Amino acid sequence: MQLKDIDISGYDTLLLDRDGVINKLRPNDYVKCWEEFEFVPGVFEALNKWNKHFKYIFIVTNQRGVGKGVMSERELLDIHQRMCEEIVAHEGRIDKVYYCTALTEEDKRRKPGNGMFLDIMRDYPEITKENCLMIGDSDSDMKFAENCGVRGIRVLGSHYSI
């Protein structure tokens, strides 16, 4: 599904996966520093459109590379800060990035577990499941949406047509 085909009416909260949705995937690797982060073509236009529609936009992302010691949490936070700055410079926004560095699915914060969504619900109690839309690119993202009781839409993030 292309982003231009997604019906966003009726939703005020958007949950986005990061790798494969915001930035290009690095097959068999992790984005370990800002120089390796490459935005998916068209994502700025999508985020600009969504900025005008959604009350909240969050990223929910598994970042196992930190747990494996491939990168530090400080490096991850630097990537997220720069990513958000670039998005704002292109008239979009991300209200908060939620991430999990756990290595196993036993950690309920790791997608497809619903822990990051529970964190969002705790931090923003006015949000309801019915008003949330999750966009991701993997089976895990769709299972996460199901486990949270929200609508999930799977996209192929190689290029967005808005």
N, C-alpha and C positions, 0 to 999 in steps of 0.2 A: 504494500500500500504506500502511496505517495502522501506526503504531508498535506498537499493541497486537497486531498480527498477526505481528510479527517473532519468529521463533524464535531466541533468543539462547543456547540451551543448547549446550554444546560449545565456546564461545568465551570467552576470558579477556581479550582486548584489543579495544577498540572504537575505530575511527577515524571521526571525524565531520567532514563539511564544515561550514563556518560559515554563510556567507550562503545562506539558503533552508532551512537545517536548524535552526540555533540562533536566528538572527535573521531577520526578514523581509527579503526582497530589496527593494532600492530600484531600480526599473526605470530603466535608462539613467543610473545614478548609483552612487556609492559611499557606504558609511557612513564619513563623514569625521571624526566626533566622537561622543562618548558620547551627546549629545542626539539624534542620528539613529539610534541603536541601539535596535531594538525586538524584544524576544524573541517568538518564535513562540508563540502560545497552546498550553499543554500541555507545553512543553519542560521546564519545571522538574520536573513530575511524572515525565516520561520519564527525566530525568537522575537523579532521586532513586532510581528503580527500578534504573537501570543502575549507580549507585554501589554498590548492594548486591551486584550480580552480577559486574561486571568487575574484574579486577585492575588494569587500566590503561584510561584513557580519554584519547584525544588528539584534538585538532582539527588537521586538515590543510587549509590554506586558501590559495588564491591571492589576493594583494592587490596587484593591478596599479595601483591608485590611488596607491600610494607611488611606484612606478616612473615613473608619469606626472607626479609632482609635485603631484597633487591634494591630497595630505596628506603629513605627515611620518611617518617611522618612529616617532618619539616619540609622535605622536598615535595611531598604530596600537597601540603597546604600551600606552598608556593605556586604549584601548578594551578590549583583551584583559584587562588587569588588572581593570578594573571589571566586565567580563563574568564573569570567574572569581569575583570577590567576590560577585556577585549569585547565581551558581549555588551557591556554598558556603552562602550565607545561606538558600537553599531546600533544603539538605541534599543537594546534588549535588556533583560535583567534575569538574574537568578536570586531568589530571596535567601536561600540557604542551601548549602551542600551537605548532605548526610552521607557518610561513608562508613564502611566496615572493612577492617583489615584482617579479620579472622580467617583462619585457614580452612576451617571445616564448617559444614552445614549444621553442626550441633549448636553453633552460636546462632541464636534466633535473630540477631541483627543482620546476619549475612543473608542476602537474597538467595533463595526464594522465601526465607523466613520473613515474618512481618515486623521484626523489631525496629527497623528504621522508620516504618510507617507509624508504629506506636510512639516513637520519639516525636514525630511530626505532630501527631494528635495531642501529645502532652504539651508540646511547645506552642501549639496553635489550637486551643480547645474549640474555637468556633468552626473549624473545618469538620465537614461531615463526609463519610464514605461516599454517599450518593453524589456529591459534587466533585469527586476526584476522578481524574483521568490519568492513566499511566501509559507512557509511550516508551517502548523498549525494542530491542532488536534480537532478543534471545528467548528460548524456552523458559529460562530462569526468570526473566522479567515478566513473562506472562503468568507464570506460576505465582510470582510475587503479587501481581495484581489480584489474582484469584484468592490468595491467602489473606489479602487485605480487604477483600470484598469491594474492590473498585473495578471500573472498566479498564481493560488493557487493550492496547493497540500495538501490533507488531509492525515495525517498519524495517526496511533495508536502507541503512543510512549511508550508502555510497554517494548519493547525490539527492538533494531535495529540490523539488519543483514546487514553488509556492505560487 
